[in-house]
Amino acid sequence: MDTSAVIEINNVKKKFKGFELSIDELKIPEGFSTALIGENGAGKSTLLNILAGIRKDYQGEVSFFGGRYEGKEIRENIGYEGTDDFFLPHWTVKDVETVSKMLFDSFNSDRYKVLCDEMNITERDKAFSKLSDGMKMKTILSTVFARDTNLLLLDEPASPLDPLMRDKLCGMIREYIDAGNGEKSVIFSTHNISDMENVTDYAVIIEQGKVVERGFVEDLKEKYVMVKGELADESSKELVMNTLCGAAFSSYGFEGLCLADDLDKLAGLDVAIESASLSQICVGVMKKYTKLR
């Protein structure tokens, strides 16, 4: 699919002790919801912090919105949600509203209050530090969605939420994008892609600080398939291990993710081919690059 990019990343590197985020080239399509998927420590939060301007100690180039905005306009057009020390611990829901109005021209207090009601944020006089993790996240999301922006950067937004609120979050993301006529985009990180699959248009899989797979979900589902089958002998097991991503074996046979173009390598084996979900694709690709054993 030929689309414009909301963000272009070139030769971005950030080194830590024992870890390096290194992205040679990555274009995030504009007008879609993009999921950053990977293990703990893969580099998702580091990348989002770089995109949000929180972390500036990196090498490389990042450009936004195809050059349509500059300076303060870029900040005004980006909404960011992070989980670490997002608000001062003594702030209440009302304090968050007051500060947000001071920081962002497009913050809409009426919209903020409506979102607080819709997400059932009841403890509005309690200090932020005293709220549950789920209530903290709902408050943060209320501030982000109460602004008029063209890009949202969300770091594990679904992690502390209950199933109903996760479903509502997916609806909020979809409504946000649909209202933009192709100019609003969302980038979110996640561990549990199955909860967010129905709102994911584009996926970027990160392992060990590198982008190992990317693409529109429908394209990835054409690129990969799930294969199940029985092993004839030990040599067929070696063939399966060399062909599939993260093949799992049991007394009943094997299953795993396979590139559709590699299916002919399994000719002669008794196999069944099934469509792969995004979750299965991500797990299979991650198994190929993980250091877990």
SERO-4910 file (N, C-alpha, C, O; in steps of 0.05 Angstrom, whole numbers):
BEGIN
 pado doro    nc1    nc2    nc3   cac1   cac2   cac3    cc1    cc2    cc3    oc1    oc2    oc3
  Met    A     17    -24      0      0      0      0     18     25      0     36     27     16
  Asp    A     12     43    -18     28     68    -20     15     90     -3     -6    100    -10
  Thr    A     28     97     19     18    117     37     40    137     45     64    131     42
  Ser    A     32    160     54     51    180     65     58    171     93     44    155    105
  Ala    A     80    182    103     90    174    129     85    196    150     90    220    144
  Val    A     74    189    173     71    209    194     97    213    209    103    234    219
  Ile    A    114    192    209    141    193    221    160    178    204    154    156    194
  Glu    A    183    190    199    205    177    185    230    176    204    238    197    214
  Ile    A    241    152    207    264    148    224    287    139    207    284    120    191
  Asn    A    310    151    211    334    144    196    358    143    214    365    162    227
  Asn    A    371    119    215    396    114    229    395    123    258    413    136    268
  Val    A    373    117    272    370    124    300    384    103    317    378     79    315
  Lys    A    401    112    335    415     95    353    416    107    381    420    131    385
  Lys    A    411     90    401    413     98    429    425     74    444    414     52    445
  Lys    A    448     79    456    463     58    470    458     59    500    459     81    512
  Phe    A    454     36    513    454     33    541    474     12    548    486     -1    530
  Lys    A    479      8    574    497    -14    582    484    -41    575    463    -48    586
  Gly    A    496    -55    557    486    -82    549    463    -81    529    451   -102    524
  Phe    A    456    -58    519    433    -57    500    436    -33    481    447    -12    489
  Glu    A    428    -37    457    428    -14    437    403    -15    420    396    -36    408
  Leu    A    389      7    420    367     11    400    380     20    374    394     40    374
  Ser    A    375      6    353    387     13    327    367      9    305    360    -14    298
  Ile    A    357     31    294    337     29    272    348     44    248    351     68    248
  Asp    A    354     29    227    366     41    203    345     58    188    351     81    180
  Glu    A    322     47    185    301     62    169    274     51    177    269     27    177
  Leu    A    255     69    183    228     61    189    209     84    183    213    107    191
  Lys    A    188     78    167    168     97    161    141     87    173    132     65    166
  Ile    A    129    104    190    103     97    201     81    110    184     81    134    180
  Pro    A     63     94    173     43    105    155     23    124    168     15    119    191
  Glu    A     16    145    154     -2    165    165    -31    156    161    -38    144    140
  Gly    A    -48    162    181    -76    155    179    -83    128    189   -105    118    183
  Phe    A    -65    115    203    -70     88    212    -61     84    241    -48    102    253
  Ser    A    -69     61    252    -61     54    279    -38     34    277    -41     12    266
  Thr    A    -15     41    289      9     24    287     16     13    315     17     28    334
  Ala    A     20    -13    316     28    -26    341     58    -32    341     69    -44    321
  Leu    A     72    -24    362     99    -32    367     99    -56    385     89    -55    407
  Ile    A    109    -79    375    106   -104    389    133   -116    395    151   -116    378
  Gly    A    137   -126    419    162   -138    426    163   -146    455    145   -139    471
  Glu    A    184   -160    463    187   -169    490    194   -145    508    199   -123    499
  Asn    A    193   -150    535    203   -130    554    233   -125    547    248   -143    543
  Gly    A    240    -99    546    268    -92    541    275    -93    512    299    -91    505
  Ala    A    256    -96    494    262    -97    465    269    -69    454    282    -67    433
  Gly    A    260    -48    467    266    -21    458    241     -4    451    244     18    440
  Lys    A    217    -15    457    193     -1    449    190     26    464    185     47    451
  Ser    A    193     26    490    190     50    506    212     70    499    207     94    498
  Thr    A    236     61    494    258     79    487    251     93    461    255    117    458
  Leu    A    241     78    441    233     90    416    211    110    420    212    132    408
  Leu    A    190    104    435    168    123    440    178    148    454    169    170    448
  Asn    A    196    145    473    208    168    487    223    186    468    223    210    471
  Ile    A    237    174    449    251    190    428    231    205    411    234    228    405
  Leu    A    210    191    402    190    203    385    175    226    400    167    246    388
  Ala    A    171    222    426    157    242    442    174    266    450    164    286    461
  Gly    A    200    264    444    218    286    451    228    285    480    241    303    489
  Ile    A    221    264    495    229    261    522    259    253    524    273    264    541
  Arg    A    267    236    506    295    228    505    308    241    480    299    236    458
  Lys    A    328    257    484    341    271    462    370    261    459    384    270    440
  Asp    A    380    244    476    408    235    475    411    211    456    418    189    465
  Tyr    A    405    215    431    407    193    412    419    204    386    421    228    382
  Gln    A    429    186    369    439    193    343    418    188    322    401    170    326
  Gly    A    420    202    300    401    197    278    381    219    274    382    240    287
  Glu    A    362    214    256    342    234    249    314    223    251    308    200    244
  Val    A    296    240    261    268    234    262    252    258    252    257    280    261
  Ser    A    235    254    232    219    275    221    189    269    224    181    245    224
  Phe    A    173    289    227    144    286    233    127    300    212    134    321    201
  Phe    A    105    287    205     83    299    190     92    309    162     80    328    151
  Gly    A    113    297    151    122    305    125    130    334    123    129    346    101
  Gly    A    138    346    145    148    373    145    126    394    146    131    418    141
  Arg    A    100    386    151     78    405    151     79    424    175     69    446    174
  Tyr    A     91    415    197     92    431    222    121    436    230    139    421    222
  Glu    A    125    457    246    151    463    256    149    471    286    128    480    295
  Gly    A    171    467    301    173    476    328    150    469    346    143    446    349
  Lys    A    137    490    358    115    486    376     92    472    363     77    457    376
  Glu    A     88    476    337     66    463    323     68    432    325     48    418    327
  Ile    A     93    422    324     96    393    326     87    384    353     73    364    355
  Arg    A     96    397    374     88    390    402     58    391    405     46    374    418
  Glu    A     45    412    394     16    415    397      1    393    382    -22    387    389
  Asn    A     13    382    362     -1    362    346      5    333    354     -4    314    341
  Ile    A     20    329    376     27    303    386     17    300    415     23    316    432
  Gly    A      1    279    420     -7    272    447      9    247    456     11    228    441
  Tyr    A     19    248    480     36    226    490     25    216    517     17    231    534
  Glu    A     25    189    520     19    176    545     42    158    553     50    140    538
  Gly    A     52    162    576     73    145    588     65    137    616     47    149    627
  Thr    A     78    116    626     69    105    652     86    114    675     77    111    698
  Asp    A    110    124    671    128    131    693    127    160    700    134    178    684
  Asp    A    119    166    725    119    193    736    106    213    716    116    234    711
  Phe    A     82    205    706     69    222    685     59    248    698     61    269    685
  Phe    A     47    246    721     38    269    736     51    271    763     60    250    773
  Leu    A     51    294    775     62    297    802     43    281    821     19    281    818
  Pro    A     55    268    841     39    249    858     16    262    873     -3    248    879
  His    A     18    288    879     -4    300    895    -26    312    878    -46    322    889
  Trp    A    -23    312    852    -43    324    834    -69    307    835    -69    283    838
  Thr    A    -91    322    833   -117    309    831   -126    311    802   -112    323    785
  Val    A   -149    299    796   -160    300    769   -164    329    760   -160    337    737
  Lys    A   -173    346    779   -177    374    773   -151    388    768   -149    405    750
  Asp    A   -130    381    783   -103    393    779    -93    386    752    -81    403    738
  Val    A    -97    361    743    -89    353    717   -102    370    695    -88    378    676
  Glu    A   -127    376    699   -141    393    680   -129    421    679   -124    432    657
  Thr    A   -123    432    702   -112    459    704    -85    461    690    -80    480    675
  Val    A    -68    442    695    -41    442    684    -42    437    654    -28    450    638
  Ser    A    -60    419    645    -62    413    616    -71    438    601    -62    442    578
  Lys    A    -89    454    612    -98    478    599    -75    498    596    -74    513    577
  Met    A    -57    498    616    -34    516    615    -13    507    594     -1    524    581
  Leu    A    -10    481    591     11    470    574      3    469    544     20    473    527
  Phe    A    -23    464    539    -31    458    511    -54    476    502    -75    477    516
  Asp    A    -50    490    481    -71    508    470    -97    494    463   -118    505    466
  Ser    A    -94    469    453   -117    456    443   -131    438    464   -150    424    457
  Phe    A   -122    439    489   -135    423    509   -164    433    514   -168    457    518
  Asn    A   -183    414    513   -211    421    516   -222    411    543   -225    387    546
  Ser    A   -227    429    561   -236    421    588   -263    407    588   -266    388    602
  Asp    A   -281    416    571   -307    403    569   -304    374    559   -317    356    570
  Arg    A   -287    371    539   -282    344    529   -269    326    550   -275    303    553
  Tyr    A   -251    338    566   -237    323    587   -257    313    608   -256    290    616
  Lys    A   -276    330    615   -296    322    635   -314    301    625   -322    282    639
  Val    A   -321    303    599   -338    282    587   -323    255    587   -335    234    593
  Leu    A   -297    255    580   -282    231    580   -279    219    608   -280    195    611
  Cys    A   -275    236    627   -274    226    655   -300    212    663   -300    192    677
  Asp    A   -322    224    654   -348    211    659   -351    185    644   -359    164    656
  Glu    A   -344    185    619   -347    161    602   -329    138    613   -337    114    611
  Met    A   -306    144    624   -288    123    634   -291    118    663   -276    104    676
  Asn    A   -313    130    675   -320    125    703   -297    130    722   -291    114    739
  Ile    A   -285    154    718   -264    162    737   -278    176    760   -286    199    758
  Thr    A   -281    161    782   -298    170    804   -282    185    826   -293    203    839
  Glu    A   -257    177    830   -242    188    853   -226    213    844   -202    213    842
  Arg    A   -241    234    839   -229    258    826   -215    276    846   -201    295    838
  Asp    A   -220    272    872   -207    289    892   -183    275    905   -170    286    923
  Lys    A   -178    250    896   -156    235    908   -130    241    893   -130    246    869
  Ala    A   -107    241    908    -81    246    896    -75    224    876    -82    201    879
  Phe    A    -62    232    854    -56    214    832    -41    189    843    -46    167    834
  Ser    A    -23    193    862     -7    171    872    -24    151    887    -15    128    891
  Lys    A    -48    158    896    -65    141    911    -85    125    894    -99    108    903
  Leu    A    -85    132    868   -104    118    850    -93     91    842    -69     86    843
  Ser    A   -112     73    835   -103     47    824    -90     51    797    -93     72    785
  Asp    A    -75     31    788    -61     33    763    -80     37    740    -75     53    721
  Gly    A   -103     24    741   -123     27    720   -134     55    719   -139     66    698
  Met    A   -140     66    743   -151     93    745   -131    114    736   -138    134    724
  Lys    A   -105    109    742    -84    127    733    -84    128    703    -82    150    691
  Met    A    -85    105    690    -83    103    661   -108    117    649   -105    131    629
  Lys    A   -131    113    660   -155    126    649   -154    156    651   -163    171    633
  Thr    A   -141    166    673   -138    195    676   -118    206    655   -123    227    643
  Ile    A    -97    192    650    -77    200    630    -90    200    603    -87    219    587
  Leu    A   -104    179    596   -117    177    570   -138    199    566   -141    209    544
  Ser    A   -151    207    588   -170    229    586   -157    255    577   -168    270    561
  Thr    A   -133    260    588   -119    285    581   -110    283    552   -110    303    537
  Val    A   -101    260    543    -90    257    516   -112    260    495   -108    274    475
  Phe    A   -135    247    500   -156    248    480   -172    274    482   -189    279    464
  Ala    A   -168    290    502   -182    316    505   -169    338    488   -179    360    487
  Arg    A   -146    331    476   -132    351    460   -138    347    430   -145    325    422
  Asp    A   -134    368    414   -138    367    385   -110    362    373    -95    381    369
  Thr    A   -104    337    367    -78    329    357    -81    313    332   -103    306    324
  Asn    A    -58    308    319    -58    291    295    -41    265    298    -39    249    280
  Leu    A    -30    262    322    -14    238    327    -15    232    357    -10    250    374
  Leu    A    -21    207    364    -19    198    391      3    177    394      5    159    378
  Leu    A     19    180    415     40    161    422     32    149    449     33    163    470
  Leu    A     25    123    449     15    110    473     33     87    481     36     68    466
  Asp    A     44     88    506     62     68    515     48     48    533     41     55    556
  Glu    A     43     24    523     28      3    538      2     13    550     -2      9    574
  Pro    A    -15     26    534    -39     38    546    -59     17    557    -74     23    575
  Ala    A    -59     -7    546    -78    -27    554    -69    -44    578    -85    -58    590
  Ser    A    -44    -42    585    -32    -60    605    -47    -60    631    -53    -82    642
  Pro    A    -54    -37    643    -67    -37    669    -98    -37    668   -111    -36    689
  Leu    A   -109    -39    644   -137    -35    641   -152    -62    642   -141    -83    635
  Asp    A   -177    -62    652   -193    -86    652   -204    -91    624   -202    -74    607
  Pro    A   -215   -115    618   -223   -122    591   -243   -102    579   -241    -96    555
  Leu    A   -262    -92    595   -282    -74    584   -269    -47    576   -275    -36    555
  Met    A   -250    -38    592   -237    -13    586   -218    -16    562   -214      3    547
  Arg    A   -206    -40    559   -189    -45    536   -206    -43    511   -197    -33    490
  Asp    A   -230    -54    512   -248    -53    489   -255    -24    483   -257    -16    460
  Lys    A   -261     -9    504   -268     20    500   -244     35    488   -248     52    470
  Leu    A   -220     29    497   -196     42    487   -193     37    457   -187     55    441
  Cys    A   -198     12    448   -197      6    420   -217     23    404   -211     33    383
  Gly    A   -241     26    415   -261     43    402   -252     72    401   -257     85    381
  Met    A   -240     82    422   -231    110    423   -209    114    402   -209    135    388
  Ile    A   -191     95    399   -169     97    379   -181     98    351   -173    114    334
  Arg    A   -200     80    346   -212     79    319   -228    104    313   -226    114    291
  Glu    A   -243    115    332   -258    139    328   -239    163    323   -244    180    306
  Tyr    A   -217    163    337   -197    185    334   -186    184    305   -184    205    292
  Ile    A   -179    161    295   -168    159    268   -189    165    247   -183    179    228
  Asp    A   -212    155    251   -234    159    231   -241    189    229   -249    198    208
  Ala    A   -238    204    251   -244    232    251   -223    249    236   -228    273    232
  Gly    A   -201    237    229   -179    252    218   -178    254    188   -161    268    177
  Asn    A   -196    239    174   -196    239    145   -168    233    134   -159    246    115
  Gly    A   -154    214    146   -128    205    136   -105    221    147    -82    216    140
  Glu    A   -110    240    166    -88    256    177    -83    251    206    -65    263    218
  Lys    A    -99    234    219    -94    227    247    -82    198    249    -92    180    236
  Ser    A    -62    195    266    -48    170    268    -44    163    297    -42    181    314
  Val    A    -42    137    303    -36    128    331    -14    108    330    -14     89    313
  Ile    A      5    111    348     26     91    351     25     82    380     28     99    398
  Phe    A     22     56    385     21     46    412     38     21    415     41      6    396
  Ser    A     50     18    439     65     -6    444     48    -26    460     29    -18    473
  Thr    A     54    -51    457     38    -72    471     54    -98    473     70   -104    457
  His    A     47   -112    495     57   -139    498     36   -159    489     42   -179    476
  Asn    A     11   -153    495    -11   -171    490    -26   -162    465    -46   -147    467
  Ile    A    -17   -170    442    -28   -160    417    -57   -171    412    -72   -159    398
  Ser    A    -64   -193    425    -90   -205    420   -112   -186    430   -134   -185    418
  Asp    A   -107   -170    451   -126   -151    461   -129   -126    443   -150   -113    443
  Met    A   -109   -121    427   -109    -97    410   -109   -103    381   -106    -84    364
  Glu    A   -111   -128    373   -109   -135    345   -130   -122    328   -125   -115    305
  Asn    A   -155   -120    338   -176   -109    322   -173    -79    316   -188    -69    300
  Val    A   -154    -66    329   -150    -37    323   -122    -32    312   -113     -9    310
  Thr    A   -108    -54    304    -81    -51    293    -82    -53    262    -91    -73    251
  Asp    A    -73    -32    249    -72    -32    220    -44    -39    210    -41    -53    190
  Tyr    A    -24    -30    224      4    -34    216     19    -44    241     15    -34    263
  Ala    A     37    -63    237     52    -74    259     82    -71    254     92    -75    232
  Val    A     96    -64    276    125    -63    276    135    -81    298    130    -75    322
  Ile    A    149   -102    292    159   -121    312    189   -114    318    205   -113    299
  Ile    A    194   -110    343    221   -102    352    233   -124    369    219   -133    388
  Glu    A    257   -133    364    271   -152    380    300   -144    383    313   -137    364
  Gln    A    309   -144    408    337   -137    414    345   -110    402    367   -107    393
  Gly    A    326    -91    403    332    -64    395    331    -59    365    339    -38    355
  Lys    A    322    -79    349    321    -76    320    294    -83    310    279   -100    321
  Val    A    286    -71    288    261    -77    275    265   -102    258    281   -102    239
  Val    A    251   -124    265    255   -149    252    232   -156    232    235   -174    215
  Glu    A    210   -142    235    188   -145    216    170   -121    217    168   -108    238
  Arg    A    157   -115    195    138    -92    194    119    -97    171    125   -112    152
  Gly    A     96    -84    172     78    -85    149     49    -82    158     42    -84    181
  Phe    A     32    -76    138      3    -75    144     -6   -103    151      4   -123    140
  Val    A    -24   -105    170    -33   -131    180    -42   -149    159    -35   -173    159
  Glu    A    -58   -139    140    -68   -157    119    -45   -168    101    -46   -190     92
  Asp    A    -25   -151     97     -2   -161     82     14   -182     97     23   -202     85
  Leu    A     17   -178    123     31   -198    139     16   -225    140     28   -246    141
  Lys    A    -11   -223    139    -27   -248    140    -25   -262    113    -32   -286    112
  Glu    A    -18   -249     92    -12   -262     67     16   -273     66     22   -293     52
  Lys    A     34   -259     80     62   -267     79     67   -292     96     85   -309     89
  Tyr    A     52   -296    118     56   -318    136     31   -335    139      9   -326    136
  Val    A     36   -361    144     14   -380    150     22   -398    173     46   -400    179
  Met    A      2   -410    186      7   -429    207      7   -457    195    -10   -464    179
  Val    A     26   -473    203     29   -500    192     28   -520    215     42   -517    235
  Lys    A     12   -541    212     11   -563    232     15   -589    217      7   -592    194
  Gly    A     28   -608    229     33   -633    216     45   -654    233     50   -650    257
  Glu    A     50   -678    221     63   -700    235     91   -705    224     96   -700    201
  Leu    A    108   -715    241    136   -720    233    139   -749    225    129   -767    238
  Ala    A    152   -752    202    156   -779    192    181   -792    205    181   -815    212
  Asp    A    202   -776    209    227   -786    221    243   -762    232    233   -739    231
  Glu    A    267   -768    242    283   -747    254    292   -726    234    295   -702    240
  Ser    A    297   -735    209    306   -716    189    284   -696    182    290   -673    176
  Ser    A    259   -704    183    237   -686    178    234   -665    200    226   -643    195
  Lys    A    242   -673    225    242   -653    247    262   -631    242    256   -608    247
  Glu    A    285   -639    232    306   -619    226    296   -600    204    301   -576    204
  Leu    A    283   -611    184    272   -595    162    252   -575    173    252   -551    166
  Val    A    234   -584    191    214   -567    202    227   -544    218    219   -521    217
  Met    A    247   -551    234    261   -532    251    274   -510    234    275   -487    242
  Asn    A    285   -518    211    299   -499    194    280   -483    177    288   -462    165
  Thr    A    254   -491    175    235   -478    157    216   -460    173    209   -438    163
  Leu    A    207   -469    196    186   -454    211    199   -435    231    222   -439    240
  Cys    A    184   -414    238    193   -395    259    182   -406    285    157   -407    289
  Gly    A    199   -413    303    191   -421    330    173   -446    330    152   -446    343
  Ala    A    181   -467    316    165   -491    314    162   -504    342    182   -505    357
  Ala    A    138   -513    349    133   -527    374    128   -557    367    113   -563    349
  Phe    A    140   -575    383    137   -603    378    123   -617    402    127   -609    425
  Ser    A    107   -637    396     95   -654    416     92   -682    406    101   -688    383
  Ser    A     80   -699    422     77   -727    413     58   -729    390     56   -750    377
  Tyr    A     42   -708    385     23   -708    363     34   -697    337     22   -701    316
  Gly    A     57   -684    339     69   -673    314     81   -646    320     96   -642    339
  Phe    A     76   -627    302     89   -601    304     70   -579    294     50   -585    280
  Glu    A     76   -554    302     62   -531    291     80   -507    293     97   -506    310
  Gly    A     75   -488    275     92   -464    276     85   -445    253     69   -452    236
  Leu    A     98   -423    253     94   -402    233    113   -407    209    136   -413    213
  Cys    A    102   -403    185    118   -408    161    113   -385    141     91   -376    137
  Leu    A    135   -377    128    132   -359    105    116   -374     83    123   -396     77
  Ala    A     96   -361     72     81   -373     51     98   -382     28     93   -403     15
  Asp    A    119   -367     22    137   -374      0    155   -398      6    167   -409    -12
  Asp    A    155   -407     32    172   -430     40    156   -456     42    168   -476     49
  Leu    A    131   -455     36    114   -479     39    124   -502     22    122   -525     30
  Asp    A    135   -496     -1    145   -518    -19    168   -533     -6    173   -556    -14
  Lys    A    181   -522     14    203   -536     27    193   -559     44    207   -578     50
  Leu    A    167   -558     51    155   -579     67    141   -600     50    126   -617     60
  Ala    A    145   -599     24    133   -619      6    140   -647     15    163   -652     21
  Gly    A    121   -664     16    126   -692     24    117   -697     53    113   -720     60
  Leu    A    114   -676     69    105   -679     96     74   -676     97     62   -663     80
  Asp    A     62   -690    116     33   -689    119     27   -664    136     29   -665    161
  Val    A     19   -642    123     15   -617    138    -13   -606    132    -25   -611    111
  Ala    A    -22   -589    151    -47   -574    147    -39   -544    149    -23   -537    166
  Ile    A    -51   -528    132    -44   -500    131    -68   -483    139    -90   -487    130
  Glu    A    -63   -464    157    -84   -447    167    -76   -418    166    -52   -412    166
  Ser    A    -95   -400    165    -89   -372    166    -78   -365    193    -86   -376    213
  Ala    A    -59   -346    194    -47   -338    219    -59   -312    229    -64   -294    214
  Ser    A    -64   -311    256    -72   -286    268    -48   -268    271    -25   -278    269
  Leu    A    -53   -243    276    -30   -225    281    -15   -234    306     10   -232    306
  Ser    A    -29   -243    326    -15   -252    350      3   -276    344     26   -277    354
  Gln    A     -6   -295    328     11   -318    320     35   -309    304     57   -320    307
  Ile    A     31   -290    286     53   -279    270     74   -267    288     98   -272    285
  Cys    A     65   -250    306     84   -236    324    100   -255    341    124   -253    344
  Val    A     86   -275    353     99   -294    370    119   -310    354    142   -315    364
  Gly    A    111   -319    331    129   -335    314    154   -319    306    177   -330    308
  Val    A    151   -294    298    174   -278    290    191   -272    314    216   -273    312
  Met    A    179   -266    337    194   -260    361    211   -285    369    233   -282    379
  Lys    A    199   -308    367    214   -333    374    239   -336    357    259   -348    366
  Lys    A    238   -327    333    261   -330    314    284   -313    324    307   -320    319
  Tyr    A    279   -291    338    301   -272    345    306   -270    375    326   -259    383
  Thr    A    289   -282    392    292   -279    420    317   -293    431    327   -311    419
  Lys    A    325   -284    454    347   -297    469    336   -316    490    351   -330    504
  Leu    A    309   -317    492    297   -337    510    302   -365    500    302   -370    476
  Arg    A    307   -382    519    313   -410    511    295   -429    529    296   -453    526
***
